[in-house]
């Protein structure tokens, strides 16, 4: 146990983020945006183009490991293969001293997690369906390029000018590639985690089901006296939306593709005056 504590402490010290104001290569750090499984993300000013960018640094504790530079190189490969207005663009990569950095375009705006839990916005069923259609179309674009995001969650969608932007491609994999970066398999995970991390369209569809529920729960206020119940008991949903979520979560016959889900969404949105069940 003591060795684990020492290792954790050493890694925590090694992975301290650069402070705002620090210049790295041609970039001046403005603030730390967050820390993920393999990297530290910064908002920075490009001193040549005078634009804001995102720098993603490999954690120093993961240098020369399969979860360090290898993951960053794969994320660069993914972003370089994509060209979509609602996905960050890879700009360049560089090494500063011993640290590896990836540079991406910056998308301004709150994440949907911040909008839901900090700004406390509420989204009705029809608005949630419209938003799911927009996000589903981005995911469909990825699948057309044989790419599975594997991390479609509310922290990874930015809301900017009434449009969603999908970010964080650190776990994304091309169809046919291994689901992990090290010599391990998904069998070590529980069944739900295995489904989330499969390199298959079903992974993103499952994530979209949970995403849909997060949006729908924004207008839900639990009673203090009632015990916690399942989403099917707590939410008053139209039969169409209820059915879509069950298929996304593979409780009923799963969708074969994101396009099939989008067909159901469009049919729902084309019918006016929907009433909840």
N, C-alpha and C positions, 0 to 999 in steps of 0.2 A: 504493500500500500504506500509506504514512504517513497519508494522509487517512482510510483505513479504521480504522487503529489509533487515531487521535485521536477519530473518531466513536464507536468502541466504548468508549473510556475516558470520554468525556463522558457517554454514555448510562449507563454503569455508575455513575458518580458521581451523576447525576440520579435514578437509580432505587434509591437507597439506601432501605431500608425504615425506617419510623418505629420508634423504639425502644420496648421495653416500658415501661409507665408513662405514656406519652404519651396525653393525652385529646384525642379528635377528636370534635367535636360532643358527643353524649351517651354516647360510648363510651370506655373506657379500655383500651388495648392490653395484652394479657397476653403474647403472643408472636407471632412470625412463623411461619405455617404452611407457607409456600412461595411460590415465584415461578413463574408460568406464562408463556405466550406473550404475554399482554397485561396481566396483572395481578399484584398482590401480595396474598396472602391472610393475614389476621391472625385470631387468636383474641382476642376482646375481651369486656369486661363491659359490658352495658347498664346504665348508672347509674340508669335510671328503673325498668326492669322487674326489675333485679338477676338477669338471666339471661345465660348465655354465648351469644355470637353469632359469626358469621364475617363479617368485613369484607373485601370485595374491592375493591382500589384499582386504577384504571387507572395503569399505569406513566407517570410524568411524561414520559418520552421519547416516549410514544405519544399525548400529548394532541393533540386535534384531527386525528387521523389515522384512516383507516378501520379500523385494527387497535387503536384505543383506545376512545373513548367509543361508537363505533358497535357494536363487539363487546359492550361491557358492556350497552348498551341492548337488544341482541338477546337476551343471556342473561337479562336481566330479563323480557323478553317471554316467553321459554320457561318460566322458573320460575313466572311469574305464571299461566301457562296450565295448570299441573299441580297436582294435589292427590293425593299418594300418600304413605303413611306411611314409605316407604323412599327418599324423594327430598327434598332440602332444600327448604324453603319460602322464597320471597322475602318479606321483611318491609318493606323500604323502600329508597329510594335518596336520596342527598343529595350536595351539593358542599361540601367544606371547603377554603377558600381556592381554589386552582386544581385541586384533586384531586377526582375523581369516585369515589364509593363506592357499592357495592351491599351490602345487609345481608341475610344468610341465617341460617336456624336452624343451630345447631351440633350435629353428630352425633359423640358421643364414641366412641373406639375406634381400634384400629390399622387401617391399610389392609391389604389382603391382601398387598401387596408387603412391608410391614413384618412381617406374620405369617409369611410364607414365608422371607424372607431375613434377618431379624433375630431373630425368635423361633424360627425353624427348625422350624415345625410341619410335619408330614407328613400328607398326605391320601390315603387309599386310593381306588381306582377308584369304589366305590359311594358313598362320601362326596362325592367330586368331582362325581359325577352329581347327587346331591341338591342340592349347592350351585349347580350349573349350572342346575338347574330353577328355583331361587329367583331367580337373576339373570336367566334367560331370561324369567320372568314379569314382571319389572320392565321389561325391554326391550320385551316384547309390549305392556305398558301404554302405553309411549311411542309405539309404532307405531300403536296404536289412535287416538292423538291426532295422527297424521300427523307424528310427530317422530322424527328419526334422531339418535342420540346422537353417533356417529362417533368416540368415544374410550373405548369400553368396555375398560378395561385394569385390571390388578391395583392400580395406584396410585389408581385412581378408584373403588374399592369399599371401603367401611369395614365392618369386622366388629364388630357391636355386639349383645350378648345373643344370640349364635348366629344372627343374621340379617344378610344383606348389605344395604348401603345404597349406592346409586349416586349419585356426586357429580360435580362439575365439568362443567357444561353449556356451557362456553365455545365448544365447536366444534359444538354441537347446531344442527340446522337443520330447519325445517319442509319437508315434501315440496313441491316446486315452487319453492323458493327457490334462489338461486345458492349453489354450494358454497363460494364465497370472498367476502370482504368488500371486496376491492379489485378493480381492473379487471385481473384475471388469470384464467387458467383452470387446470384440473387437469392440462393437457397438459405442464406444466413438471415434473411429478413422475414418478417411475418407476411402473411398472404396479401394483406392490403398494400404493404410497402413493395412487395414484389410486383404487384399490378401497376403501381405508380411508376416503377422504374423499368418496366419492360420497354424494349425498343420496338414498339408496335403502336398503331393508331389507338388501340384500346386504352393505352396509358393516358393519352391526352383527353380522350372522351370521358374516362373516369374522373379526371381532374376537372373537366368542365362541369360535371354533375355537382361536385362539391362547390365549385365557383358559383354556380346558379343558386345553390342553397344559401351561400353567404349573402348574396344580393337580396334574396327574398326574406332573410331573417332581419334585414335592416329595419323593417317596419314592425317587427314582432316585439311585444312587451310581455314577458312572462309574469304570471301571477305569483305573488310571494308565497301563497299557501299551497300552490300546486307543485307536485314533484316533477322532476325533469322527465320529459316524454320524447318519443321519436319525432323526427321532422314531419312524418306523415300525420301524427296526432296534433302537433303544435301549429302547423301552418295550414291556413285555409286557402287551398289552391284550386284553380280550374282543373277539370279532368285532363285537359291537354297538357298543361305544364306538369302536373303530377305524373302523367305517363311518361313524358320526356325524361324527367329526372330519374324515374325508376329504370329506364332503359340505359341512361348514361352511367348509372351506378351498378349496372348489370344485375339488378334485382328482377328484371324481366328480360326478354330477348334483347341482347345488346345491339346498339347501332353498328352496322358494318363499316361505317365511315362517317367522318365529320359532315360530308355533303348530305348524307341521309338525315342527320340531325338538323341541318340547316333547312331542309325541305319541310320538316315538321314545324320548325320555328316560323318560317315564312307563311305556312298555311295558317298558323295560329294568329300571326300579326295581320294577315289579310282579312280576317273575320272581325268586324267591329263589335263593340258592346259585349265583350266577354264578361261573364260573371263568375265569381269564385264558387267553388263547390261548397 
